C-alpha cells in the first residue's frame, strides 16, 4: 500500500537501547530510499520490520492479531532464530527488497480451542501451545488423536509445537527439529511420569496437519490447568476440554534467498 505515492513500512522494536538506535538508523535509511515509516502501526503497510529478538518477533505478531503483512526481523537479541537480519545488513536488505530479491515463507500457527463450563476461547501460537500444571502441580490429561484415545498422560504437561517452533521450547524438551517446509504438529511430553502407577509416553509424537489433538483434564486440584502460548500464560477456570490443530491462518515471513534453514540450525545450535 502507498501513502501519497510512497510505500509504507512499519518498524516495531523493543525498548532496548540497541534496538531503538537500530530502528532509528533503519528509519532514516528507508526514508532516504523513498519509503514511508509511520509513527503508529499501519494496517495498510507492505512490510513489518521487527527490531529485537525472537520474543519481540512473536509479540509483534500476537499484538497485531497476526496481520496479513509480511514480517522480517533484525536481530538485536540473543539467539535470533526468527530474525533474518543483523544490524550491519540494513543497506543490503533495502537493496534486495527494492529489487524484489526475496521469498515469502508462510508459517501456520497451532490453534487451541479451550472450552470451560461456560464458554470457549481460541488461542494461537506460532511456536507452540503448552498445557501445564498451575503452580507446578502434576497434571493428568486424557489425550485423544482425532477419534482414537491415545493415553492418560501424567507429568508436568505436554507441548504441541509447530515446525517453526520445533527449535524452541520443544527442542529443550528433547523434541525433534522439523524442517519448516513440512506441515505437521509435534506432541512433546514435559517431565512425564513413568512408574508402575503412571505410564506416560516419553518421546515426542509427530502427527499430520489434518489431525485434531483432544485434551480432557482430570483434576486433582480445582482449576489446576495453565495454558502457555509462545511464552504467554493464560489461566481459565474449570477447563473441560482443549482441542488443538494446525490453523488455516498463515503468518508471512520475509526470507532472503541466500538464507537456508539448516545453515541457521548449524549456526545457532551446533
N, C-alpha and C positions, 0 to 999 in steps of 0.2 A: 504494500500500500504506500501511497505517496502523500506527503504534506506539502502543498504548494509546489508540486513537481519534484519533491525530494523524497527519496526512500527513507523509511523510518526504521531505526534500530533501537531496541530497548537495551539499556545496560543496568544490570542488577548486581550489587556487590554486598558482601558482609561488612561489618564495621571495623575490621582490622585495618590499621593504617596502610599497610602494603596494598590491600585490596582497594581502598579509597583512592590511593595515589595512582594505582594501575588503571582504575576506572576513569580518573581524570585525564590521564595521558591518552587513553583509548578514545575518550570522547573528542579530544582535540584532533586526533588523527582521523577519526571518522568524519568529523565536520569539515576538516580540510580536504577530505576526499569527496565531499559533496553529499554526505548523509545527514539526516536529521536525528538527533538524540533527544527525546523528550525528557522532561524532569520527572514526570509521573509515568507509570506503566501504561503503554498504549496498546489496546487490543487489536489495532489495525497495523501493527508493525510487521515487517518482513522477517525479522530475526530478533532473538533474545540472546544477549551475551551475558553470561553469569560469571562474575569475578569472585573467586573464593575457592573453597574445597568441595569435596563430594557432598558434604552436608548442605552447603549453600545451593548446590545444583538441585538437590532433592527438594529443599524448601521452596525454591523458585517455582518448581512445577506444582507443588501442593498449594502454595499460597495463591497461585493464579489459576487454580482449577484445571490443571493440565491443558493449557491453551493449545489451539491448533496452529502454533507458530514454531518453526524450527528453533532449537536452542543449541548453543555451543558454549563451552566453558573455558575460562582462563584460570589456570591453577595457581593460587597463592596459598594453598593449604599444604597438607602433608602428602597423603598417597595420591590423590587426584586421579582416580581411575576413570571417572566420567569426564573429567576435564580434558579437552582436546589440545589445548594450547598452553604454552608457558609465556610469561610476560615479555620475553625477548622476541617472540614470534608475531607481535602485533602487526608490524608492517607487512610481513609475509602473508599473514592471514587476510588483511584487507586487499592485497594484490590478488590473491587467489579467489577471494569472494567476489570481487568485481568481475573476474574472468568467468565465474561460474564453475571453477575447478574444485568441486567438492561433491559429496554424495549426501543423501538424507537417509539415515537409518531409523526405522520405526521400531520402537520398543513397546511391547504390550505389558501393561501392569497386571498384577494379580488383584482380583476383586473379591472382597468378602462381604457377604450379606449376613449381618449379625442380628439375630432375632431374639428379643426378650419376650416377656409375657405380655407386653403392651404394644410394642412396635418393632419394626425392622429398620436397620441403618446400613447404608452401603459405605464401604471404606476401600480405598485404592492404595496400592503400594508398588512403586517402581522396582525396588529391590526385593522386598519380602513383607509378609504379614506373619506375625508370631502369635500363638495362643499360649499364654504362660500363667503361672500361678501368682496371684496378687500377694505381695509381701513374701515372695519366695516360697510359698506353700506348694506342696506336691499337688499335681492335678491328675485326675483320672478322666480320660477322654475316649469315648467310643467313636471310632473313626470308620467311615464307610467311603468307598470309592464308587461313585455312581450309585447303583443299587446293591452293591456287594459289600457286606461287612468285612472290614479289614482286620481290626483288632481293638482291644481295650488297652490304650496306652496309659502308662503311669510314669511320672517323672516330672521334670521342671516344665515341660511343654513341648510343642512342636513348632517348626518353622516351615512356611510354604514360600519357596523362593522362585523368582523368575530367572531365566538365563542371565539377564543383566545383573541380577543380584547374587548370582552364584559365587562371585568373587568377594562378597561382603560378609555379613554375619554367617551365612551358610558355610562359607569356606572355613571360618574359625571353628565351626562345629564339626568339621570333618566331612562336609558335603562335597560333592563333585563340582569342578569348574566346567561350565557348559558354554559351548560356542553360542553367541547371541543370535546366530542365524537360525538356530533351532527353536521351534515352538513347542514348549513343554513346561511343566511345573515340577518342582522337586520338593518332596516332603522329607524334612530332616529332623530327627529327634533331638531334643535338648535334655541332656542328662537323663537318659531313660533308666528305669529301674528294671533289672533283670534278676529275679530271685525265684525261689520256689513259690512265693506268694504272688509275684507280679512278673509277667512275661511281656516285654515290650521290644519292638524291633530296634536294632542298634545301629543300623546304617540307613542312608537316605534311599528314598524310593522315587523313581522317575515315572511320571505319568503323562499321557498325551494331552495336548491343548484342549481337547473336547471334554476332558474329564471334569466332574464336579466332586470336590472333596467335602464330605459332610462330617461335621464335628458335633457330638452330643455330649456336653459335660456332665459328669457325675459329681455332685457336691459333697465334699467332706465338711467344708466350711461355707457359710452363706456368702454368696457373691464373691467367689474366690478367683474369678477368671479376669485376666488382663489381656487386652488386645494391643499389640505394638506393631505399627506400620512405619517402615523407614525411620525407626528410632523415636517415633512419637507415640506416647501411651494413650490408650482410651480405656475408660472404665465404665461398664454398663451393668446395672443391677439385673439379676435374675435372667441371665442368658440361657435360653433353651436350646438353641442350635446355631451353628455357623456354617454357611456354605461358601466354599472358595472355588474360584475358577479363573481362567485367563480372561481378562477383559477384552471387549471388542474395541475399546478406545486405544489410540496409539499416541505415544509421545514421540515427536520428531526430533532427532538429534543430528546436528550437522557434523559430518566427519570429513576430514581432508583425505584425499585419495591415496596419499602415501602412508597413511596410518593403518596398522594391522593389529587386530585384537590379540593374537598370540604373541606378537612382538611386545605388546604392552604387558601381557601376563608375565613374560620373561623379565621385563624391565622392573615390574613392581613387586614380583613375588619370588623370583628365583635368584 
